[in-house]
Amino acid sequence: GLRAGSSTASAAGMEELLSRSVPPLPPYETKEKAPPPAELRSAEFMRYYRGLGAGPPRAELLTRLARDFGVDHGRVAEFSAKVLQAREQQRELGALLQAEDRLRYYLNPQYRGLFQHLGRLEGGLRFLVELRGDLVEGLATKVVDGPHVKEMNGVLKNMLSEWFSTGFLNLERVTWQSPCEVLQKISDSEAVHPVRNWVDMKRRVGSYRRCYFFSHCAIPGEPLIVLHVALTSDISSSIQAIVKDMPPTETEDTDKITTAIFYSISLTQQGLQGVELGTYLIKRVVKELQKELPQIKAFSTLSPIPGFTKWLVGLLSSQTKELGRNELFTESEWQEISEITGDSTTETLKKVLNNNEWVRSEKLVKVLHSPFMRLCAWYLYGEKHRGYALNPVANFHLQNGSVMWRINWMADTSPRGIATSCGMMVNYRYFLEDTAGNSAAYLGTKQIKASEQVLSLVSQFQQNSKL
């Protein structure tokens, strides 16, 4: 019985802490005059939260905060009725607007006050990013769940979006002379092409390379989102050339630089997921590079295609189930594949794809080249989620107004590249004068701007693979 007792005690302690530290919503009439709660209380909440173990203990606190300190539904109903009443009685506009303002006020959850006070504390903004990181992770792993918590996550995301808007962000460049802990953080947060060692890191901030990050004026020197750029003479079709093992090259010859390749963008703080930082970072870096190297003519990414292999394996499974055979390949392709794998069932091809060894077979690499290119083009161009590109990286760059420019075969032959996208990568190209128009067209009518190469691969898919 001891355990039950202690957990009840801690639950009571939690209740008490929350009722002490979450300020009540003052009545609408006194909202301007209400004294702010003692700083000590917000600080106490911060200390208490950090003292809890990650996982279930924090999840319980967050769940209680979301459930017991949300919106007063009774008040909302009451003032919604008053808004309707003001409209029906056709009272003067001022009365209607005031009724709406009152309703808007009571739509604020009580915990929003706590977040606001935390945001003003020394170190409070960093704490809120941490807390939202726990929320995002908890929702993903289902440690916290339910409509209240999802709502609180959205409220906090919107608050962070205002606090992390571009006016408060500083663009910083990383070089080998940057502080050691900054280099370490950049290395640790690299989500796309993991950094192997210090030599590798030195290369990524050395000549023909640029690395930038945004920091926030309230959290100086702390990388929030990082962008890596390679300065080249043409649009890269392979990542190996960019992150390969080699000592940093000689000093830059700026005459050789005509192209900027964005090859990695990583958010370092999970708590800022969904807060629009990447788009602004790319725009700022383009401006920065144009100032420093006005001769640059082309801006393009070399991007991963996460989820392609998984999608393809799923497709092979569902096709086999429904048809007992495969319609993704032409007769002659399937014959060649079966000859090499020694088996004419899709199961074998699935096994081959779930294991990185297939790239060692020149014959397989050759025969899969053409069908995989058109399947990948369809995956990027044709597969949709609510009308937009299903692939998250594609969706991000298309929203920014880029063009789906070129799909590259065997562009990332690292184990990870083979496992996630059968070794393929894609260039999204930014034609600066067209980005605003492309972005509006994509967001408005869901049109994807794509090059001849991509469109021709899509039409090959439509002719040779049946979905």
C-alpha positions, 0 to 999 in steps of 0.5 A: 500500500506504500506505493499507492500512498506516495503516488496519492501524496505526489498527486496532491502535491501536483494539484497544489502546485498547479493551483498555486502557479497557474494564475486565474483568468481575471474578470474581463473588466479588470483584465488590464489592471490585474496584477501579474502573479508573483514571479516566484510562482512561475519560477517554482513551477519551472523548478518543480517541472524540471525536478520530475523525471522525463516520461510519465511523471511529466506527462501526468503534470502536463495532462492535469495542466491541460485538463484542469486549467483550460477554457471555462466552457460555461463562460464561453457558452454564455458569451457566445449566446451574447454575441448571437443576441447582439446580432439578432437585436441588431444593436450598434456595431460597438456593442457587437464588437465588445461582445465578440471581444469578451468572447475572445477573452474567455476563449483563452485557456487559463494555462496560457497565463502561466506560459505568458509569465514563464516567457517573461522569466529569465531562462523561461523561453528556453524552458517553454521550448523544452516543455513543448519538446516533451509535449511533442514527444509525448504525443508522438509516443502516446505517453500523453494523449487526448483532446486537452493535451493536443489543444494545449500543444497547439496553443503553445505552438502558436505562442512560440510562433509569435515569440520566434518570429523573424524580428527576434532571430539572429543569423549566425555563421559557423566557422572552425573558429566558432566556440567548441560547444556550438560546433558540438551542437551543430554536429549533434543535431545534424539529422540528414547526413550524420557527422562522423568525426571532427575532420568531417565537421571541419570540412563542413564549415571549411572552404566551399562550405557555409553553415548558418543558424538562427538563434533567438535574442533571448537565448543567444548563441544557441542554434535553433535551426541549422542550414548547410550549404556547399558552394559548387560549379554545378547542381550536385547530383550526389551527396558523396562529393559533398560530405566525403572523407577528405581534408578541407580543400585549399582556399576558395577560388571564388571564380569556381563558385556559381551555385549554392547547394542547400544539402541539409536543414535540421531543427535542433529543438523538438519544441519548435516543430511546426514553428515556421523557421526553415523557410525564413532561414533559407531566404535569409541565407540566400540574401547573405550569399548574394551579398557575399558572392554576387556571381552565384547564379543557381540556388538548389537543394540536394534533398533526401527522399525519406519514406520512399523505400517504405512506400515502395515496399508497401506498394509491392505488398498490396499489389501482390495481395490484390492481384497475385502479381506485380504491375509496377514493372514491365514484363521485360523488367520483371523478367530481368529482375527475376533472373537476377534474384532467382525468383519471380515472387515479389517477396524476394524483391521486398527482402532485397529492398529491406537489405542494403546489399542489393547495391553491390550487384551491378546487374540489379542496380542497372535493371532497377534504375529505370523503374525506380526512377519513374516510381520515385517521380510518382511518389514525389509528384503524384502521391498526396496528403490532403492534396499536397505532396505526401513527402514532407521534404517535397512539401516543405520546398514546394511551399517555399516556391521551389521547382521539383527539378531533378531526381538523381540515381545512386545519389546517396549510397550511405546505408541510410540513403539506401535504406530510406530512399533506394539511394535516390535524392532530388534537387528542388531548385529555387528560381528567385524571381518565381518563388513567390508565384510558385508558392502561391500556386502550390498553396492555392491550387496545389499545382506542383511546378516540375521540370521536363525530367520529372514530368517525363518520368511521371508520364513513363510511370503512367504508361508502364506502372499501373496504380 
